[in-house]
Amino acid sequence: MSDVSRLLGVTATGAWDLPSDLNMAAQALNHGSDQIALIDATCAEPKHVTYGALRLRVDQIARDLKTRIAVGDRVGVLLGQSVDCAAAHLALWKIGAISVPLFKLFKRDALSSRIQDAGLSLVLTDAEGADLLGDLAHPILTDQISGNGPVVPFAKTGPDTPAILIYTSGTTGRPKGALHGHRCLTGHLPGVWLSHDQLGQPGDCLWTPADWTWIGGLFDVLMPGLALGVPVVASRFDKFTPEACADLIDKTGIRNVFFPPTALRMLKAAGQGLRSLRSVASGGEPLGAEMLAWGRRSFGLTINEFYGQTECNMVVSSCGALFEPRPGCIGKPVLGHQVDVIDDGGQPTRDEGEIAVHAGSAAMLLRYWGRPEETDAKFRGDWMITGDRGIWEGEFLRFVGREDDVITSAGYRIGPAEIEDCLMTHPAVATVGVVGKPDPLRTEIVKAYVVIKQGVLASEFDLQEWVKDRLSGYAYPREVEFVDALPMTVTGKVIRKDLKRRAAEESADV
């Protein structure tokens, strides 16, 4: 275990072993030049990219960036799964800048809010991304960066030096940016290793259909794979299908997959078995006993659930190679992360309470960007609170439900406030409340209860297209119900819990 502990950056007793000089790019690139780092499956025939080739590409982008930005500057990365997406983040970290992932399914309003909040003037992207940006920020097209030159030195950075700003959905106001330091990668390694049944076995090859914009794509798959020397497959799926998934796995030799629960449900519905896989991890929503049993039948293995959030990820995990899972539970605390269930007074309890992570986790955010009050509110004493309810069953943690109103749909965490804000800009909308409605495939769908202005007309299709055009293609309300009034507090806030109860009753009646 001592050799494994050193590899994962945590001692056998659970203490983090973080050097004073730490740079995530150096961690991710520290392998032999001829060793395979990435398998580029974005083209017709998959292409192997070695660590040597990846280092050269990182330096090309880093040399270009050094003429434009300074240490500590924030730069957006608007790229899908690709070699240049990986190289862009690594180049920014190498020179001491802060990368800000942006999602290509975002529309103008969603991009604008993140770009303005982060104060971005430059975004690394491609031609498609440049069209999406318009005049919001200056695009730097990575496919136009080339040339030879000297090796770019690694900036002097430490565990708490800011490295990446990842936006997460909230229930009030605009999305918040979770700022992470260079310790973030180390903080993810033990959980990723566990959730893939001791990742790094001979022949392992890692992939996820989740976009590398999100912490689940970047730090549950891409960067840990690079750091552990496990080849990572880069593939663009316009739309996930079981057939395309099976074909990619067969074509590239993938053996380890992080599947969001919705992808697993689609595979199950299609009767698609994937017997060549060695490990399957899943997180974002609890799977339940039925899905675990199906995974054993269809994959010949135990699906390992894990738990975390953008602010502090991969803190609980199952590992079929080391212990039998408990159906309905999300696993055990991962080495290095002190996870507990606390009561309203901030004290650990064996009763139901709020899932919390003790300060000191290497995967924990430094702070919310520009939001000191919300940073303070995220902590109760020395505990970072998650907003999720849980209860212990022996050593296993059972997820009970969310305290907040974030909607979990098809693996995405969607903030209702942002959708409400968007709908309120429609000329026909007087007021609106957005909640998640239970759905057997997507866990939840976005549902909007809308009060229309007197004398103005709008259809469900009109409002759906309004959100699609301004926010994203996945966050629009799949159901719109027109109502005469919304439940309100005396201060004029929509009582979402009443709407959620109503949506749940509607779902149960179907």
N, C-alpha and C positions, 0 to 999 in steps of 0.2 A: 504493500500500500504506500510505502514511503516514496518509491519511484513515481507512482501515479500522482501522489500528492504534490510532488515537485512540478510535475507536468501541468497540473491544474492550478497551481498557484495558491494552494491552501494546505496547511499542515494536517496531520492525522487527527489532531485535536480540534480542528475547525477554525484555527486562526489563519487570517490571510497573510500570505508571504509576498508582500508588494515591495519591490525595490524602489529606492528613492528616485532613480531615473527610469521612467517607464513611458514607452511610446507604443500605441496600439499598432501602428504601421510596422514597426520593427518586430513586434510579436507575430504578426500575421505573415510576414515575409521571411522569417528566419528558418528557411529550409534549403536543401541543396538545389543548385541551379537547374539540374536535369529532372528534378522531381515534379510530378504533375500537380499543379495548383487548381486549375479550372478546366472544365470541359465545356467548350463553347458550342451549345446546341442551338444557337440562334440562326445558324445557316443550314443549308441542306445536309451537309455531312458534318457530324460533330468533330471539333478540332481541339486537340490537347494543347493547353497553355501551361508551360512550365513556370516554376517560381522565378527562374532567370528571366524569361520573357515578361512576366508580370512586373518584376522589378524595373526592367527597362521602360515599360509603359508608364509605370508610376512616376519615374524620374522625368519622362517627357512632359507629363502634365504638371509635375511639381515645378520644373524649370519655367514653364509658361506662367504659372500662378505667382511665382516669386517676383515677377516683373509687375504684377498687378495689385498684390495684397500684402498685408503685414501680418506678423504673428498675432493671433487672437481674433483676426477678422472672421466673419461668418460668410460662408458661400453656399448657395443652394446646389443640390444635386438632383436634377430632374431627368432620370434615366431609368429604364426598365432593367430587368435581369440581363446583364451583359458584362463583358470583360471591362469595358470602360466605366461602368457603374462601380465595380469593385476598385478599379484603379483611381477613380476620382476621389472616393472617400480616403483611400490610403495616402494619396498625394497630399490632400489637405492636412491629414493628421501628421504626415511626415514633416511638413514645414511649420507645424504648430498652429494651424488655422482650425476653425470649427466648421464641420460639415453639417448641412441642414437638408435631410432627405425630403423630397417633394414627390407627390404621386401623380402619374400621368392621367389618371382618371379624374383628377380634380378639374373643375371648370374655373372660370376667371375669378369669381368671388372667393372660392376656397383658396386658390393660389394667392390672391391678393392679401387676404387676411394673414396668412402665414409669412409671406414676404415682408409685409409691413411690420408685423410684430417682431420678426427677427432682424429687421433692418438690413435686408439683403439688397445689394446693388448688382451682384454678379451671380449667375447661375450656370453651372456646368450642365450641358444638355446636348440634344441632337436637333435636327431640323424639325422634327415633329414637336419636340418640346419648345423650340423657339416660337413656333406658331401659337402654342398654348399661352406662352408668356406675353406675347404682344409687347406692350410698352411697360410692363410691370417691373422688369429688371433686364439688365444687359445679358444676353445669352453668350456663353463661350461654347462653341461647337467642338466637342472633344475629337470628332473625326477629322478636324482640321489642325489638330496639334500633332506635330511630328518633329523629326530631327534628332541629331545626336548631340551629346555634350557631356560635361563632367557629371559624376555621380552627385546627387543632391544630399547633403548631410542631414541626418535626423535632428530636428529641433530638440533643445533640451527641455523635456517635459517630464512631469511627475504624475503620480496616481490621481491627484486632484486637479491637474491642469485641464480646463475645459476642452472637449474634443468633438462632441456631437450634440446637436439640439434636435430632439425628436418630438414632434407635436402629437398630443394625445387629446382625444375628445373628452369634454366635460359636460356637466349638466347645466351650467350657467355661463353666460358670456361666450367669448370666442375660445377656440382650442388653445390649450396651454402648451408651452414649449418646455419639455423636461431636459435640462442641461446635464449631461453626463461627462465625467472625466475619463482619462486614459485608463483608469482601473476597470472600466465597464466591461471590457473584453474578458479580463481575468475573472470578473464576477460571474460571468455566464458559463465558464468552462466546466465547473463541476456538474451543473444541472444538465448541460448538453451531453456530457460524457455519460451520465446516468440514464438519461431518457432514451439514449440509443444503445443501451446494453453494453456500456463500456466502449464508446466510440473510439475508433482507431485500430480496429482489428484488421489483419491482412485482407485486402480486397475491398475494404469499405469505400463507399462513394456516396456523397450526400446531395440531397436535393429537396426543395420545397416548391409547391405551386404558389406559395405566398410571395407577394411582391417584396423586393428588397428595400422598399421605402420604409416598411414597418420594422419595429424592433424584432418581431418574430422572424422576418426574413434575414435581416442584417446580423442579429446577434444570437439567434437560435440555430442558424445554419451557416451563412456565408463566412463571417469572420472567425467563429470557432473552428469551422472546417479548415480554413487556411492555417490557423494557429496550431492545430493538432496534426497538420500534414495529411488531411483527408481530402481528396479531390472533391470539388463542388461543381455541380452541373448548373450552367446558366442557360435558361430556356424561356422564351417568350410564348405564353399561351394567350391568344386573344380571348379564348373562352375555355375553361377547364371542361374536359370531357373524359370519361373513363377510358375510352378508346385511345385518345391522344396520350393520356397518362401512361397506359400500359405500353404503348409503342415507344415512348421516350425512355422508359425504364429498360426495355429490351435493347434499344439502340445504343444506350450509353453505359450500361452496366451498373445502374444505380442500385445500391443495396440498403441505403438508409434514407428514410423520408420523414419529414415533418409534414403531416397532413392536418390542415384545419378540419374540425368536425364535419363541416358541410361537405367537403371533398370526400370524406369517408362515407357519408350518407349517400352521396351520388354513386360511389363505387358499389355500395351495398345494394342500392336500387337496381343497378345494372347487372348485378351478379358477377362483378369483376373481381376475380382472385388474382393476387400478385405473389406467387409462391417463391419468387427469386429473392425477395427482400430479407434482410437479416434483422432490421429493426424498423419500427414505426413509432413515432412520437406524435402526440396530439395535445394541443392546449388551446385555451381561449374560451371553451365551454365544457362543462362536465359531459362525459360520454355515457355513463350508465352501464349496467351489467349486460344489457342486450348487445350493445356495440362491442364490448370486450369479448363476449362469446362469439360474435360474428367474426371478429378479427382473428381469433384462434382458428376458426374453421376456414376462413378465406385466405389468410396469410401464413398460417402455420406458426404464429408467434403471438406474444402478448403485446397489445398496444400500450405503450407507456404514456400515461397522462402526466402533464406538468402544469404548473401554475405560476403566474407572475403578472406584472403589468408594466407599462412603459416606464413607470417611475422606479420600479425595482423588479427585475424579471428573473425567471428560472429559480425560484426560491423553494419550491416544493416539487417533487417528482416521484414517479414510480420507476422501477427498474426490474423487469421480469427476470433478468439474469441473476439478480441478487436476492429478490424476495417476491413472494406472491402478492399481487395487488389485492386490495379490498374493494369489491365492486361498489360504486357510488362514492368512493373517496378519491381524492386527487393525488394521494401519495404521502410521502414523508418529507420533513424538512431536509433540504440539500445541505451537505457539509459546507460550512462557512457562513450560512444564513441562519440567524436565530429567529424562528417564526413561532408565533403563538397566537392564541385567541384571547383577547382582552375584554374586560368589562368597561362600563362607562367611566370608571375611575382610572382606567389605564392599567389595571392589574390583571395578570394572567388568570384565566378561569377555565374550569373543565366544563362549564355550561356553555350554551350558545353565546357567541359574542362576535366582536369584529376581528377579522384576520389582520394581523399586524406583523411588521418586520422590525427587528431591533436595529437601531442606528449602528453603523459600522460595516454593513454589508457592502462589498465591493461593487455590487450591481446597482446600488442605490443612487438616485439622482443627486447632483450637487445642490440644485435648487430649480424652481420654476423661473424661466427667463422673464425678468422684469416684473415679477409678482411676489414681492417679499411677504405680503400678508397671506397669500394663498400657500406659499411655502410653509409658513408657520402653522397654518391650519391643517397641513398634511401630517403634522406630527402631534402626538399626544405624549408629552414627556419625551422619553427616549425611543418611543415607538413610532414608526411610520405606519399610518393607518391606510388600509386599502379601500375602504368603502364596501367591502364584501363581508358577509356573515359566514361563520364557520363553527364547527364543533369537533372536538377530538373523539376519535374512536380508537382507544389505545394509542399506538404511535402514529396512526393514520389521521389525516385531516379530511373532514367531509365539508365540501362547499355547500352552503345552505342557500345563498342568494345574494343579490346586490343590494346595498343600501341606497345607492344613488340611482339615477334614472338612465344611465347609459344603455343604449340599445345594442345588443349583440346579435348581429345579423350576418350569416354566412362567413363567420370569422372576423368580421370588421366590428370595431367598437365605434358606435356612431353617437355623437352628441346631439340630443334633441334641440338644444338651444340654437345651434347653428342653422338647423333646418327651419325652425320657427322664425328666426331672423330673416331668412331668405324668403319664406312665404309671406311674411309681413310686408315685403317690398312689392308684392303683387297688387295692382290697383283695385282688385276686387275683394281683398281679404281685410276683414275688420280685426279679427283676432284668431289665434290658432293655438292648439296644444298638440304636441307630438309625443307619442309613446311607442314602445315596442309591443307588438301583438304576438302571442305565442304562435309558432309555425313549425310543423313537423320536420320540414327540410332545413330551413334556415335558422332554427332556434327561435328567432323573432323576425318579424317584418316591421318596417317603419309604417306607422299609421298616423294620419293627421286628422284631427277634428277641427273643422274650419267654420267660423262664423263669417258669412259674406256681408259686405256692405249693402245697405238697402238700395234697391234700384240698380244694382250692378250684377252682371251674370258672369259665371265662370264654371267650367266643367272640371271633373276629376282629371281628365287628360291635360287640360290647360295648366293646372297646378303641378302635375307631375313633370311636364316638360319644362316648366319654369325652374324647378329645382335641378333637374338634369342639366339644363343649360348653364346654370350658375354655380352649382356645387360639385356634383359628381354623378356618375352613372350608377353608383351602388347605394347612395344615401337618400334617394328620392322616396317619397311615400308611396308604397305599393297599394295602399288603400287610403282614400280620402272620403271622409264622411262629413256632410254638411249638417251643422247643428244650429239651433237658435241661440244657444248660450253655452258657455263653458263654466265648470265649477271653479270658483275663484276664492282666494283668501280675502280678508278685509282690506289688505294692502294692494289688491289687484293682481296677485300672482296666480297663475293657473295651478290648480291642485292636480298634479300629474298622477298621484296615486289613485285618485278617483277614476281618471281616464284609463289607467292601467287595469284597474279592476273591471271596468266596463269592457275593455278590449279582451281581457282574459275570459270573461263570461261569453262574449260573442264567439270566441274561438272554441269554447267548450260546447256551444250549442250547434256547431257545424257538424 
